[in-house]
Amino acid sequence: MQEEIDPRGALDEIERVRANVRRSSRWAGRLLLVMGVGSIAYWAAMLLGPGAVQTVAGWGWGLFVVSAIIFAFRQGVYDPVTHRLQWPVTGLYALTTIGAVLFGLYVLPEDDRGPGWVAAAVAVSVIAGLPLIIGGWRVLHLTSDRHDGREVDGRR
């Protein structure tokens, strides 16, 4: 026999389920933060490192990204916050990555890299990883227990 539930109990149950979904979606925020920091390290190595460092960074970053994609697809629960932020974060990361590639190919000199060029390469590396770091921070903030998870970019 089915148990009768009062309206307040139903609302409490809905909020309990929402909180569980928010908590189970925090992995996406953590993954974005790790990928953002990894992206900064990758671009610094690719723009400033010698050939052997670039090779190791390329293979390491490639394996990490493939593993992260497999991990993401194996997760079963996606919070609406994560779903709404994934495309803007991905798009901005693609643009900053293209910018880093173009900087490395056409702007950064191959030889005679003084402190100014090193600073520029570090800045490009940080900018390339920022969309992931900001996106990860937003996901973690919006899926925290102190937040109801329904607000994204000021919208309810």
Secondary structure as GFF3:
##gff-version 3
##sequence-region A 1 156
A	DSSP	alpha_helix	7	24	.	.	.	ID=ss1
A	DSSP	alpha_helix	26	48	.	.	.	ID=ss2
A	DSSP	alpha_helix	51	74	.	.	.	ID=ss3
A	DSSP	alpha_helix	80	102	.	.	.	ID=ss4
A	DSSP	pi_helix	103	107	.	.	.	ID=ss5
A	DSSP	alpha_helix	115	142	.	.	.	ID=ss6
###
